[in-house]
Amino acid sequence: MRSPVSVGAKWTIRFAAVMFVVVSLVSWFHYYRVKEAIARDATLLLELQARELVEELRRDADDLDELQAYAEQHIASADADFKLGIRVFDPDGRAIFARGAFEQDPIPPPERFPAFGEPPIVSEVEAGDRYPYFVIVAAASEGWVEIAAYARRFVRSAREIRDVFLMTTPVVLLVTAALGFWLARDSLRPINRIIETARISSASRLDERVPISGSGDELDELATTLNDMMDRIRTGVGHMRRFTWHAAHELRAPISLLRNRLESALESDRDPGADQKLLADTLSDVDGLGRTVGALLQLAHSESGLDPDCVEDVELGPLLDAIVGFFQPLAAESGIALQRTPGPAARVRGDPTWLHQLFANLVDNAIKFTRTGGRVDLEIEAGAPRIAVHVRDTGIGIPPSEQPHVFETFYRGAVRTEARGAGIGLSLAREIALSHGGDIELRSAPGQGSVFTVRLPAARAQAQV
């Protein structure tokens, strides 16, 4: 199995490849531009020479000796590296004389002569040598003038530039690769710190933080996101630990009581009446354990979030009316007035089953801690973008010291231990509200009752009203 290529190596290779392509394209572009510029300069030089000869041919058309002397003098004064050649044709296209390169190298005659008044014809002609000749043919009224110049100096200049590019390209590639490696390693250093922090993090070391450079770049944003995620995980793990501890503590006492009761019954003589009472008490305790376990399962389910398939627009009025109707017999038995204050229509987006559980828990809690002769009222306060539902009671109230803890799992408080319950109802209610994007607020005073206000996002149609 091949070992995977590191991200740093991939970045280095890609950076070097891109730079190689860019440098190569720029180099070849400059090479061809220089080559074209040199060819233009050579052409311009030949055109100047051709114009002088055309003018000389016009003046000395009848004096061939004078024309030849001028051509020889012109060739002699030129740089020997150019191998200048001059050839003159009569109006019939026959060569009158040839000097310089035309005598030394087999340069063929032009394939076409330009007409008088046409621009000169410039071409490159191979004459069996290493470098070609630049040849120009210009028309005069008395014939044609052909001038040839050896292209070695021009071509060599362009090739020297090309060779410089070819020699420096590998160096540029190596330097680019080294620079790319350094940049990749420097850029990946924050990622290495993130990896190291992730390696040493565990359930017992969730306080590790990913270092932030302070540059504010994407890697800092990633580190901040990971730190936030670690905070949420740490909070969740802490919540799970407390939940597990409280659940074990809550279940251990009744289980120990059942075990002790059964052991005592096994060690004592059989008494049908005592056995009947033992079984009845045991059944009652088992029912209590069953309710506690069911509440724990509901709480765990609510913390896992809503099922998208069960979410719909829910009318709060009919839902609260159903809850009031369900608890009416229990409230009447306790001598408590339970009613819903008429209010505006309101709809929220959520799971109707969980919303029913949310308000049922609040109503059950209000009835449980309201004495005979008291009252429990439900009221809807419509608005946008949130809808509020108030559950008011005239019960015993909650001391300020206990109010921050009432939504904690298994918390019952000093004034609440007299009522039956596992201390999960309010925790479950708040988790359901949070899963719907809402929350629960509490206002209470000892002896004056409590008000639990549930705020939930209004359904889209409701929010647009």
C-alpha positions, 0 to 999 in steps of 0.5 A: 500500500502506498504511503499517502502524500502529505498536504504540504508535499501536494501544495509544494508540487502544485506551487512549483508546477504552476510557477514552472508553467508561468515562468516557461510561458513568460520566458517563451513569450519574451523570447519570441518577442525579442526574436521578432524585434531582432528580425524587424531591426534586421529588416529595417537595416536591409531596407535602408541599405536597399534604398541607398542602392536603389537611389545609386542605381537610378543615378548610375544606371548607365555607369556599371563600373561606378555602380560596382565600385559603389557596391564593393565600397559599401560591402567593404565598409560593412561589418564582416560578421554580416557577410553583406552581399549585393546583387543587381538585376536589369529590367529583364531579371538578368543579374548584372553583377553580384558581390560579397555573399552572393559570390561566396554562398549559393544564394538562389535568385528571388522567386519573384520580383516586386513591381516598381512601387511595391514594398520590398520583399523580405525573406530568410534563405538557407544557403547551406550554412549554420545560419540563414540569410536575411534577403531583401529585394527592392524594385527600381525603375532601372531594375532590381536590387537584392541585398543579403545579410548573414543572420548569425549575429541576429539569430545568436542574440535571440538564441542567447536569450533563449539559452539564458531562459533554458538555463535559469528555468531549472534554477527557478524551479528549484528555488520555487519548490524550496519556497513552496515547501517553506510556505506550505510548512509555515501555512500548515503549522497551525493545522499541525497544532490543531492535529496535536490538540485533537490527539491529546484531547479526550473525555478527561481532557476537554479543556485543551484549546487550539492556539489562535495566531491572531491573524484573523485568517481562515485557519484562525476561524477554523481554530475558533470553530473547533474551540467552540465545538470543544466547549459544546462537547465539554458542556454536553459531556458535563451535562451527561455526567451530571445526568448519569450521576443524578439518574444513578442516585435517583434510582439507587435509593428505591432499588435499595429499598425494594431489595431490603424490603424483599430480603426482610420478607424472605427472612420473616414468617409468612403472613398473608396480610403482610405479604399482600401489603408488601406486594402492594407497596412494592408495586407502587415503588415499581410504578414510581421507578417506571415513571422515572425511567420513562421520564429519563427516556423522554428527556434523552429523546428531547435532547436528541432534537426534533424529527423533521417528519413530525414537524408541522404548523401547530395551533396553540389554542386547541392544544392548550384547550385539550391540556386544560380538559385533560387536567380539569378533573385533577384540578377540580379534585384538588380544589384548584380553578384551571382555565385558559384565558381567551386570546388571539389565534397563534401558530408555531412550527413544531412537533405537536406531541412534544409541544403537548408534553411541554405545556402538560408538564408546566400545568402539572407542575403548577397544579402540584404546587398550588394549594386548595382554593388557588388557580392556574391560568394559561394565556397566549400572547401573540406576536412576531417573531415569537409567541409567548404562552404564560402559565400562571399559578397562585401556588407556594412560589419558589425562593430566589435562591432556588430559581436558577436551579429549577430547570436542572434535572432531578432538582426538587428544592426544599419546598418541592420535596413534599410533592411526588416527582422525579424532578425531571418535568421542568427539565424536559419542558425546557429541553423541548422548548430549546429544541423548538428554537425557544426558551422558558422564563420564570418569575416567582415569589414565595407565597405569591405563585409563579409564572412560567413563560414559554417563548416559541418562534411563530410559524411563517404565516403567523410571523407575516401577519 
